[in-house]
Amino acid sequence: PAPAPALEARPVAPAAPTVASTAWAAAGTATRAPASQEMAAGTYDVILIVDIMEEVASRSRALLPVDGLRARGVRVESRHLEIGDFLWIARERNTNGVAPREFVLDFVAERKRMDDLAGSICDGRYESQKHRFRAAAIRQPIYIVEDFRNSDHPVSFTALKQAIANLQIRHGFFIKWVSGLDETLHYLQQLHSTLVNRYANIRIVRRRGPDDPTAAVAGTKACYTFDDYSELASPRQSHTVRDMFVRHLLQAPGVTAPKAMAVAAKYPTPESLMAALIASPKPADLLRSLQIPGLGATTSNILYHLYNDETLLDSV
């Protein structure tokens, strides 16, 4: 089969040693395996894992992702995934009854319909998911966007395209546009076949962090175990102050996701915004002066009172 587009030249994701290294250190040295933990080339199978929630969400449709992928000859299973809708694992063969080792390959995909993307921007899931991908230090994150231009989105199509462009340019995601589920399955089939061929002669060792030097050794890939990956991508490590601040801003009348993200880009914490309001000679106009599209005097005044009204602050 033809190589999947995600394997071609693409923006390189910025390294995230601070987040991922901190999460790795928090797991403790007890989780680290001896240096001998590895799988030689030809001793494992490549398997596509589909998040169980993709199955649940697809119950009302004529075709479930797992069924459609199996019909295309893909070796596929479903289970709970901490982040991503699709990922590939290398599973050890011939373990003589012992639980096989499983390593997560470099490719993890998130599937979004345009209406779902709009909803995730509004409720904060979009920001949280970006951070969790970064925390897991996935080298090849993929966003599969099912383009439904005529849907009724709570966010403008222009804003959605900007959010997707940011994923590609600033966060190193490969963006794959598709027309619907059938094209998504075809793309996953292509990518699966390419990965099976690519890893046919690759030795896999356990990855010990985002900057593991083993990753640069020819013929060897350093990969997280499935448990390591799940720990790093866990929601327990996903919420930064900025993430929560964006969610809080979205509760204010008139504040849309693009406005909230623009405010948080300038003032990433409530404390920084409150300090700026105190220092400003015209605090009620502070946010208006940022010239954020759509954030006028009324919304600026609402946010000023929200973060300056002592009665409101005392009630929190």
C-alpha positions as CSV (number, residue, x, y, z in Angstrom):
1,P,0.0,0.0,0.0
2,A,1.0,3.6,-0.5
3,P,2.7,5.3,2.5
4,A,0.4,7.1,4.7
5,P,0.7,10.9,4.5
6,A,1.5,11.2,8.2
7,L,4.9,9.7,7.6
8,E,6.0,12.3,5.1
9,A,7.8,15.6,5.9
10,R,5.9,17.5,8.6
11,P,6.5,20.1,11.3
12,V,8.6,18.8,14.1
13,A,6.9,19.0,17.5
14,P,8.7,21.3,19.9
15,A,10.5,19.3,22.6
16,A,8.7,19.4,26.0
17,P,11.3,18.2,28.5
18,T,10.0,20.2,31.4
19,V,6.5,18.8,31.4
20,A,7.2,15.2,30.4
21,S,10.4,14.9,32.5
22,T,8.6,16.2,35.5
23,A,5.8,13.7,35.0
24,W,8.3,10.9,34.5
25,A,10.2,11.8,37.7
26,A,6.9,11.9,39.6
27,A,6.3,8.3,38.7
28,G,9.3,7.3,40.7
29,T,12.3,5.1,39.9
30,A,10.3,2.0,41.0
31,T,8.5,2.1,37.6
32,R,11.7,1.9,35.6
33,A,12.7,-1.4,34.1
34,P,16.2,-2.7,33.9
35,A,18.2,-1.9,30.7
36,S,17.6,-5.3,29.3
37,Q,13.9,-4.8,28.8
38,E,13.5,-4.8,25.1
39,M,12.0,-6.7,22.2
40,A,14.1,-7.8,19.2
41,A,13.0,-7.2,15.7
42,G,10.5,-9.8,14.5
43,T,9.4,-10.8,17.9
44,Y,6.3,-8.6,18.2
45,D,3.1,-7.7,16.4
46,V,1.9,-4.2,15.6
47,I,-1.7,-3.7,16.7
48,L,-4.0,-0.7,16.4
49,I,-5.8,0.2,19.6
50,V,-9.0,2.1,19.4
51,D,-10.3,4.0,22.5
52,I,-13.4,2.3,23.8
53,M,-15.2,5.6,23.8
54,E,-14.9,5.8,20.1
55,E,-17.0,2.6,20.0
56,V,-19.5,4.0,22.4
57,A,-19.8,7.3,20.5
58,S,-20.3,5.3,17.2
59,R,-23.2,3.1,18.4
60,S,-25.8,5.1,16.6
61,R,-23.9,4.9,13.3
62,A,-24.1,2.1,10.7
63,L,-20.4,1.2,11.1
64,L,-18.2,1.0,14.2
65,P,-14.5,1.9,13.8
66,V,-13.3,-1.5,15.0
67,D,-15.6,-3.3,12.6
68,G,-14.7,-1.1,9.7
69,L,-10.9,-1.5,10.4
70,R,-11.2,-5.3,10.7
71,A,-13.1,-5.4,7.4
72,R,-10.0,-3.7,5.9
73,G,-7.6,-6.4,7.3
74,V,-6.3,-4.3,10.2
75,R,-5.3,-6.1,13.4
76,V,-7.3,-4.0,15.9
77,E,-8.5,-4.0,19.5
78,S,-10.4,-1.6,21.7
79,R,-9.6,-0.5,25.3
80,H,-9.5,2.6,27.4
81,L,-7.0,5.2,26.3
82,E,-5.9,8.1,28.5
83,I,-5.4,10.4,25.5
84,G,-5.9,9.9,21.8
85,D,-8.6,7.9,19.9
86,F,-6.2,5.6,18.1
87,L,-2.7,4.5,18.9
88,W,-0.4,1.6,17.8
89,I,1.4,-0.8,20.1
90,A,4.0,-3.4,19.6
91,R,3.0,-6.6,21.5
92,E,5.5,-9.3,22.3
93,R,4.8,-12.8,20.8
94,N,5.4,-16.2,22.3
95,T,5.5,-15.4,26.0
96,N,4.7,-18.9,27.2
97,G,1.7,-17.8,29.3
98,V,3.4,-14.8,30.7
99,A,1.7,-11.4,30.1
100,P,3.3,-10.0,27.0
101,R,5.1,-6.7,27.1
102,E,3.5,-3.8,25.2
103,F,5.2,-0.7,23.9
104,V,3.4,2.4,22.4
105,L,4.8,3.4,19.0
106,D,5.4,7.0,18.1
107,F,2.0,7.5,16.4
108,V,-1.1,8.6,18.3
109,A,-4.2,10.1,16.6
110,E,-7.1,12.2,17.8
111,R,-10.2,12.2,15.7
112,K,-12.4,15.2,15.6
113,R,-15.6,16.2,13.8
114,M,-15.7,19.9,13.2
115,D,-18.7,20.2,15.6
116,D,-16.9,18.2,18.2
117,L,-13.8,20.4,17.8
118,A,-15.9,23.5,18.3
119,G,-17.5,22.0,21.5
120,S,-14.1,21.0,22.9
121,I,-12.8,24.6,22.4
122,C,-15.8,26.0,24.2
123,D,-15.7,23.6,27.2
124,G,-11.9,23.6,27.6
125,R,-11.2,20.0,26.4
126,Y,-9.2,21.3,23.5
127,E,-6.6,23.0,25.8
128,S,-6.5,20.0,28.1
129,Q,-5.9,17.6,25.3
130,K,-3.1,19.6,23.8
131,H,-1.3,19.7,27.2
132,R,-1.8,15.9,27.7
133,F,-0.3,15.1,24.3
134,R,2.7,17.4,25.2
135,A,3.0,15.7,28.7
136,A,3.2,12.3,27.0
137,A,5.9,13.6,24.6
138,I,4.4,11.8,21.7
139,R,6.7,12.3,18.7
140,Q,4.1,11.9,16.0
141,P,0.8,13.3,17.2
142,I,-2.0,13.3,14.5
143,Y,-5.2,15.2,14.4
144,I,-7.8,13.7,12.0
145,V,-10.4,16.4,11.2
146,E,-13.7,15.3,9.7
147,D,-14.8,18.4,7.8
148,F,-18.5,19.2,8.3
149,R,-18.6,22.8,7.0
150,N,-22.3,23.1,7.0
151,S,-22.8,22.1,10.7
152,D,-24.0,24.7,13.2
153,H,-20.8,25.4,15.2
154,P,-20.7,27.5,18.4
155,V,-17.3,28.8,17.1
156,S,-16.8,30.3,13.7
157,F,-15.2,28.3,10.9
158,T,-12.4,30.8,10.7
159,A,-11.7,30.3,14.4
160,L,-11.7,26.6,14.0
161,K,-9.2,26.7,11.1
162,Q,-7.0,29.0,13.3
163,A,-7.1,26.5,16.1
164,I,-6.1,23.7,13.8
165,A,-3.3,25.8,12.2
166,N,-2.0,26.4,15.7
167,L,-1.9,22.7,16.4
168,Q,0.2,22.2,13.3
169,I,2.5,25.1,13.5
170,R,3.0,25.7,17.2
171,H,2.5,22.2,18.6
172,G,3.8,19.9,15.8
173,F,0.6,18.0,15.0
174,F,0.2,16.4,11.6
175,I,-3.3,17.5,10.4
176,K,-5.2,15.0,8.2
177,W,-8.5,16.4,6.7
178,V,-11.1,13.8,5.8
179,S,-14.7,14.0,4.6
180,G,-16.1,11.5,7.1
181,L,-15.7,8.2,8.9
182,D,-15.1,6.0,5.8
183,E,-12.1,8.2,4.8
184,T,-10.8,8.1,8.4
185,L,-10.8,4.3,8.3
186,H,-9.1,4.3,5.0
187,Y,-6.4,6.6,6.3
188,L,-5.9,4.5,9.4
189,Q,-5.6,1.4,7.3
190,Q,-2.9,3.0,5.2
191,L,-1.0,4.2,8.3
192,H,-1.3,0.8,9.9
193,S,0.2,-1.0,6.9
194,T,3.1,1.5,6.7
195,L,3.9,1.0,10.4
196,V,3.8,-2.8,10.1
197,N,6.4,-2.5,7.4
198,R,8.4,0.2,9.1
199,Y,8.8,-1.7,12.3
200,A,9.5,-5.1,10.7
201,N,13.3,-4.7,11.4
202,I,13.2,-2.5,14.4
203,R,14.4,-3.4,17.9
204,I,12.3,-1.7,20.6
205,V,13.6,-0.7,24.0
206,R,11.9,1.0,26.9
207,R,11.9,4.8,26.6
208,R,13.1,6.5,29.8
209,G,11.9,10.0,29.2
210,P,11.4,12.5,26.4
211,D,15.1,12.9,25.7
212,D,16.2,9.2,25.8
213,P,19.4,9.0,23.7
214,T,18.5,5.4,22.7
215,A,16.0,6.9,20.3
216,A,19.0,8.0,18.1
217,V,20.5,4.5,17.7
218,A,20.1,3.1,14.2
219,G,17.7,0.2,14.0
220,T,16.4,0.9,17.5
221,K,13.3,2.7,18.8
222,A,12.8,3.8,22.3
223,C,9.1,3.5,23.2
224,Y,7.1,3.9,26.3
225,T,5.4,0.9,27.7
226,F,1.6,1.1,27.6
227,D,1.5,1.7,31.4
228,D,4.2,4.4,31.2
229,Y,2.3,6.1,28.4
230,S,-1.0,5.9,30.4
231,E,0.7,7.4,33.4
232,L,2.2,10.3,31.5
233,A,-1.1,11.1,29.7
234,S,-3.3,10.7,32.7
235,P,-5.7,13.6,33.4
236,R,-4.3,13.8,36.9
237,Q,-1.3,15.6,35.3
238,S,-3.2,17.6,32.7
239,H,-4.5,20.7,34.3
240,T,-2.3,23.7,34.3
241,V,-3.3,27.0,35.9
242,R,-3.7,28.4,32.4
243,D,-6.0,25.6,31.4
244,M,-8.3,26.2,34.4
245,F,-8.1,30.0,33.9
246,V,-9.4,29.5,30.3
247,R,-12.3,27.4,31.6
248,H,-13.1,30.0,34.2
249,L,-13.1,32.9,31.7
250,L,-15.5,30.9,29.5
251,Q,-18.1,31.1,32.3
252,A,-18.4,34.9,31.9
253,P,-21.2,36.2,29.6
254,G,-20.0,37.1,26.2
255,V,-16.6,35.3,26.5
256,T,-16.1,32.8,23.7
257,A,-13.2,30.4,23.4
258,P,-11.0,32.6,21.1
259,K,-11.5,35.5,23.5
260,A,-10.7,33.4,26.5
261,M,-7.5,32.0,24.9
262,A,-6.4,35.4,23.8
263,V,-6.8,36.8,27.3
264,A,-4.9,33.8,28.8
265,A,-2.1,34.3,26.2
266,K,-1.5,37.8,27.7
267,Y,-2.4,37.0,31.3
268,P,-1.9,33.2,31.9
269,T,-3.1,33.2,35.5
270,P,-5.9,35.0,37.4
271,E,-3.2,36.5,39.6
272,S,-1.4,38.1,36.6
273,L,-4.7,39.5,35.3
274,M,-5.7,40.9,38.7
275,A,-2.2,42.5,39.2
276,A,-2.6,44.1,35.8
277,L,-6.0,45.4,36.6
278,I,-4.7,46.9,39.9
279,A,-1.8,48.6,38.1
280,S,-3.9,50.0,35.2
281,P,-5.1,53.6,35.4
282,K,-8.3,52.5,33.6
283,P,-8.8,48.9,34.7
284,A,-12.3,48.5,33.2
285,D,-10.8,49.2,29.8
286,L,-7.7,47.1,30.2
287,L,-8.8,44.0,28.2
288,R,-10.5,46.2,25.6
289,S,-7.1,47.8,25.0
290,L,-5.7,44.4,24.0
291,Q,-7.7,44.7,20.7
292,I,-9.0,41.1,20.9
293,P,-11.6,40.7,18.1
294,G,-15.1,40.8,19.6
295,L,-13.9,41.8,23.1
296,G,-15.4,45.2,23.5
297,A,-16.2,47.6,26.3
298,T,-19.1,45.5,27.7
299,T,-17.1,42.2,28.0
300,S,-14.0,44.0,29.3
301,N,-16.2,45.6,32.0
302,I,-17.7,42.3,32.9
303,L,-14.3,40.7,33.4
304,Y,-13.1,43.7,35.3
305,H,-15.9,43.3,37.8
306,L,-15.5,39.5,37.9
307,Y,-11.9,39.8,39.0
308,N,-12.2,43.0,41.1
309,D,-15.5,42.7,42.9
310,E,-14.7,41.9,46.5
311,T,-18.2,40.5,47.1
312,L,-17.7,38.0,44.3
313,L,-14.2,37.1,45.4
314,D,-15.3,36.6,49.0
315,S,-18.0,34.2,47.8
316,V,-15.6,32.0,46.0
